[in-house]
Amino acid sequence: MKPKAVNAFDILIASINYVVISYALSNMAMLFRFNLLFVLFFASEIWVAGNYWNRISSVIQNRWISSALLALCFIAHIVVLYFGGHVVGALIPF
């Protein structure tokens, strides 16, 4: 495969991973919204966004395009959260 095709594939996989992991962390943060663990999951969402941006900017080597891709993936995450809904549940102790 050509390097550009590998880079495009790497960006696609990283973007899908970002959306899926952010969706899962958002669901967990909403589940723990009345618990102190909310802070842990919210901070993890911020860390995942920073990690995604670093990964994409190292592949693309352009801050503006990397920021635009992060914004697009964040919008995709919000769309999935809106249309997919969030997990409804309750914490049950063991």
N, C-alpha and C positions, 0 to 999 in steps of 0.2 A: 504494500500500500504506500501511497505517496505521503510525505510528511503533512501536507495540508489536510488530507483525508483522515489521517490519524488524529490531528489536532481537532478537527471537526467532530470526530467520533468521541474524543476525550471530553470535549465541551458538552456534547449531547448527554453523555453518561453522567457527568458531574452535575448538569442542570436537572436531570431527572432525579438523581439522588438528593439534591438539595430540596426539591419540591416535596418528595416523599418523606424525607426526614423532618422537614419543617412542619408538614401536616401532622405527623405523629407527635412531635413535640408540642404543637399547638393543642392537640387533643388532650395530651397529658397535663398541660398547663391549665386548660379549662376544667379538667377533672379535679385538679388540686387547687382550684382558685380560692378556697377558704382554708387552705393549709399552707404552712410555711414552705413546703416543697414546691410551691408555685414559683418561687424565686429560682430554684435550681433549674426547672424546665425552661423558664423564660431566659435565664442566662445561657442555657444550652442553645436556644434558638439564635441568640446573638452570636455565640461562638461559631455555630454552623454557617451563619451568613458571612462572617469574617473569613472563615476557612474556605468557603466557596469563592469569595472574591479573590483571595490570595492565589488559589489554584487557577482560576480563570485568567487573572492578570499575568501569572507566570507563563501561561500558554500563549495568550494573545499579545502581551507586552504593550498594551494600550489601556491606560486608566479609564478613559471615557467609554470605550466599548465594554470594558469589564464592568463598569458601573451601570451601564445601560442593560447589560445581560442580567446583572443582579436585580435591577429594578423589574425587568420582565419576569424573572423567575419568582420574585416576591409577589408580583401581581398574579402569576399563575397559581402560586400557593394560596392566595386569598380566594381566587376563583374556585379552586378545588375545595377549600374549606367552606365556601358559601354553598356550592352546589352539592358537594358530597356530604355536608353536614358534619357535626361533631359527635363524638362518642358520648352517649348519655349513659350514665351509670352512677353508682355510689360505691364508696370505699367500704368494704366489709372487712373487719378485723379477723385475724385467724383464730 
